[in-house]
Amino acid sequence: MGRPSRPLLSRESIARAALDAVDEQGADGLTMRAVADRLGVKAASLYNHVSGKDELIDALAELVNAEIDLGPLAPAADPAGGAADRGNDWRAGVAAYARGYRAAFLRHPHTIALLARRRVGAERQLLGYDTLLAALGRAGLTPGDAAEAAAALDYLVLGSALETFTAGFARPAAEYRPGYPALAGALEASAERSGGPGGDAPGLDERGFELALRLLLDGLAARPS
């Protein structure tokens, strides 16, 4: 049998084309026609697999959230083969999860505008929140406190993936000194911590995220049980 003259479509292939469109053109680049053009089909063909743009965004959310490793949140196994309380290890698990969560959205920053203020409906999104809340519960947080912690983690991760602090200051630090000496001094000190031009130490954005994450985890650990 010869190959089909048109590409075979599936919900996943359509979602991947949608994600590529958003990665390259931003949230405004996501249209049914743009996705169809990438796949070499007519826009009407997509509706055999997704009901419209709303479901397309759900499928895109599924792909992005599938890149987030939930393994660090899994309960530790005890020698008897069951689940064990991680004790203080919960902090390391939540921190590793948060870094992976941020890394996924750093790879796809334009998706934040589509997903951040949208209802949570994709299965992988729901699984991620359920897994995080279960881990926080095992760490001793009440359901109410766990919900607040999950919200705080969302704000930290998505905010840091969306915004770059350092890119906002495009001029050399010394040029800010006449009118903004404190800003100039902070930027110069930060550059030194990064190892100067071409240094391989973590940059200010990365250090700022790690500081905020550490403070969040410290605050959770200090909450009365």
N, C-alpha and C positions, 0 to 999 in steps of 0.2 A: 504494500500500500504506500502511496506517496504521502508526503507530509501535507498537513492541512495548509490551505492557502492563507488562513488567518491564524494569528496566535491564539492558543487556548487561554481562556480567561478563568480566573478563580477569584474568590474574595481576597485571598492573600496576595496574589499578583497585582490586583488593583490597588490594594492598600500599600504595597511597596512602591508602586508608581506614584501614588499620592504622597508618600513620605519623601521620595526623591524630589518631587515638585516643590514641596514645602522647604526642604533643605536648600534647594537651589534658588528659589524665588520668593521665599517668605510665605507667611500665612495667606496673603492676598493672591498668591499664585495657585492656590488650591481651588480649581474648578473642575467640574465633570468633563468639560471639553479638554482642558489641559491634560488631565489624566488619560483620557481616551487617545489624545494625540501621542502621548508617550508610548502607549501600547499598540498604536497603529490600527485603532478601531474607531468606529463611530460612537459618540457619547451614548446613544440609545442602547448599545450593547452592554454597557456597564449595569444597566438597571435589571438585568437578569441575575445579577449577583449582589448588588447593594440597592436599597430602596431610594437612596438619594444622598446628598452631601452629609446629612446628619449621621447616617449609618457609616458612611465612608470615614468620617472623623473617628467614630468608634473603632473601626478596623485599624486605623492609623494609630490610635491610642494603644490598641492591643500590641502592635508591633514594638512601639517604643518601650512600653512597660515590660515587654518580654525580655528586653535587654538588661533589666535590673535584676541582679542576683539576690534572691531571697534566702540563699543558703546560710549567710551569717546569722539570720534570725531563727534558725531551726533550734529546737531544744537539744541540749547536749545529751548524748547517750550515756546511760550508766552501765556499769559492768554486767548488770543482770539483763541487759538488752532493752530496757525501757528508756523513757525520757527522764532526765535528771535536771534538777534546778541548776542553772548556770552560775548562781551566786553573782559575784562581781563581774563575771565574764559577759554579762548582758551588755555592759558598756562597750566592750570591744565589738560585740556583734552588731549593735545598733550603729556604732561609728562606721564599721565596714559597709553596712547596708547603705548608710547615708552617702558615703563616698561613691558607691556604685550607682546610686540613684542620681547623684549629681553628674557623674560621668556620662550617663545615658542622655541626660538633657543638655549637657555641653556638646554632645555629638549632634543633637537635634534642637538647637535653641529656639528656632522659629516655631516649633510645635507648642511652646509654652503659651503663646498668645491664643492658640486654638483650644488648649486643654485646661488652662489654669482656672478659668471662671465658668467652666462647663460642668454639667452633672457628671458624676462618676458612674459609668455604665459598662465599660469594657470588663470582661471577666478577669483579665490579668490585673487591671487596676483594683478591682474588688478583692482579689486574692492578695495583692500586695498590702492593702490596708488591713485586711484580716490577719495576715501573718505578723505585721508589725504590732498590731494591738495585742495579739496573743503573747508576743515576746515581752512587751511592756507589762502585761499582766503577770507573767511569770517573774518579772523583776520586782514585783510587789506594788505596782501602781494600781489604784482603783480604776474601774472603767472610765470614770469621769476624768481622772488625771491622765489616763492613757490617751483619751481623745484629745485633750489639750496638748499633750506632748507630740502626738502625731501631727496636729495642726502646726505647731511650732516648727517641727522638722520640715514640713512642706514649705513653710515660708522661707526657712533658711536655705533649703536646697534649691528651690525654684528661683528664689530671688538672686542667689549667687550665680546660678546658671544663666540667668537672663541679663544680669548687669555685670560689667567689668568696672571695678573702681579705678584701676590704674589707667585704662584707656581714656578716661575722661580728662586726664591731665597730659596733654600732648606736648606742651612746651618743656624745655629743660627746667629742672627744679629751680635753678638760680634766677630764672626770669620772673618767678613769682615773688621773689624775696622783697622787692621794694614795697609792694602793697600788701603782701600776705606772708609775712615772715614765718609764722607758725606752720603754714602749709608747706612752704619751701623746705623748712627744716625737717618736717615729717617725711616728705618725699625723698630728700637726700638720705636720711637715716634708713628708710625702707630700701632704697637702692643698694646701700652698703650691705644690708642683711641678705639681699638677693645675690651678692657676690659681684656687684658692679656690672657694667655692660658685658654681655656674653656669659655671665655667671650661671652656674647650673643649680644654684640653690632655689628652693621654692619661691615663687614670686609673691607679691603682696596679696593678690587675689586669693591665692591658695592658702597663704598663712592666715588671712582674715577669715576664710571659711573654717579652717581648723580651729582657730580661736573661738569662733562663735559656737562651733559644734562642741568643743570642750566645755565651754561655759554652760551650754544647754544640758549636757550630760551631768555636769557637776550639780546644777540646780535640781535635776530630777533625783539624783542620788541623795540630795540633802532633804528632800521632802519627807515629812513625817509619815510613817507607815500607818 
